[in-house]
Amino acid sequence: MHRRTESAILQGTKELIAKFGLSNISMIEIADHSQVSRATLYNHFKDKSAVLDSLLKSEVERIIEIFIDAKTPADALELLSKEISSDSALNAMRVHDGVTLNSLMVHAEHPLYLQLARAVHERTNSEAGTGLAMHWLLGQIAQPISEKASREQAELLVDRTLL
């Protein structure tokens, strides 16, 4: 029950961010949209920052699973690229929360960044390739690319740096 409630809150938060941006939503709106009471929301998260931290952790874990399940390193990078470039919540944040989004992108020592980088490194076995892949993926948070470019650039990255 606890995980289902948190999952509903995180899903509701992501949907609200996709519609209005992070800065334009409140804890009350998160509770209402997630169909939980305000007391329940505050029992799970002390504030909107805690909800965002949990959402980011959940999203990083989700994309790492996608990454690990891919057949090849190029497929894995392509899938991550597509996930980042097409994410509706990130798209709304590009429009409404550019400063917040930029501040999230500069923390290369953040545990979630490091968790994703470790997953990339385990798949690629290349420190240089991991660094380039992480910069490439971070760049797409600010400037998404097309599905075609995702494939072409992933293959190029693997061909030129990881092999």
N, C-alpha and C positions, 0 to 999 in steps of 0.2 A: 504494500500500500504506500509506504514511504517513497519508494523509487518511482512508482506510478505518478504520485503527486508531483514530485520534483520534475519528472519528465514532462508532465502536462504544463507545469510552470515554464520550463525552458522552451518548450515548443510554442507556447503562447507568446512568450517574450520574443522569440525569433520572428514570429508572424507579425507582431506589432512593430518591431524594428524594420522589417521589410516594407511595411506600409508607411510608417511615419518617421523613421530614424530613431536612434537611441535617445537623443536629447529631447525628443518630443513626446516621450512616454513617461508615465509615473507608475509607482508601485500600485496605486489604486487601479489603474488601467490594466496592469499586468494581472492582478488578482481577478478582475472582472473578465478579462479575455480568456484567462486560463480556467475559469469557472471554479475558483477556490475562494474561500473567505479571506479577508485581509489578515485575520489572525493566523490562518494556515500559512499564508505566504510568509508572514513575519516569523513563524515558527521554523520555516525552512531557510529563510534568507534575511539577514539583518537590514539590508538596504539594496538599492538598485545595483550598486557596484558589486555586491556579493552575487547577485543574480547574473550579472554580466561575466564575472569570473567563472562561475559554474558553467554558463553557456559556452564560453570560449573553451574550457576544458573538455566539455562534451563534444564540441565540434572538432577539436583537434584529435580526440580519440576516434571519432567517426571517420575522419579522413585518413588517419593512420591505418585503420582496418581496411579501407578501400585500397590504400597503397600496398599493404602487405599481401592482399589477395590477388593483385594483378600478376599476370604471367611473366612479364619482362620488366626491367627497369624503365624502358621507354614507355611501356603501357602504364606503369605506375605513375610516372611523372605526368603523362598526358591526362590521366584521370584526376590527379590533384589539380592540375592546371584548369581543367574543365570545372571542377567543383568550386574553385576559387573564383574563376571568371564569371560563372553563372549564378553564384549565390545571391539571392534576392535581398537578404539582410545586408550583405556587404555592399551591394549596389545602392541601397538606401543610405547607408552610412557614408558612401562616397559623396552623396548629394547633401545630406544633412549634418554629418558629423566628421568632416574632413580632418579637423584638428585632433579629435579623439582617435580616429583611425590612424593618422600619422604617428601619434604618440605610442600606439600599440605596436607599430611596425619597427620601432627603433630599439627594441629591447632584446638584443641577441642573447642576453644572459637570462632571459625569462625562462622559467622551467618548461613552459609549453613549447616555446621555440626550440629549446634543447631536446625535448621529447620528440618533436617532429624531425629535427636534424639527426638524432640517433637512428630513427626509423629509416631515413633516407640513406644514412651511412651504412646501415646493416644491409640494405638492398643493393647499394652501389659499390661498397668496399673501396671508396675513394674519398679521401678528405677534401681534395681540391674540387672534385665533382660535387660533393655534398655542399660545399660552400657556394659554388656557382648555382646549383639547383635551388638552394634556399633563397639566394638573392633573386633568382628568376621568378620563383613563386611569390616572394614578397612584392616584387614589382607588379605582379598581376592583381594584388590587393588594391593598389592605387590605380592601375591601368589594365583592365581586363583585356584578354585577347580572344580571338575567335577559336572555335573548335578545330578548324583546319590548322591555324597557327599553333595551337596546343600540340597537335601531333607532330608537325614539322619541327618545331623547336625542341620538343622532347627527344625526338630521334637525333637531331643535330647535337644536342647536349650529351646524349649517351655516346654517340659515335665519336665525338671530338674530345670528350673529357673523361669518360668513364671506362673506356676499353683500352 
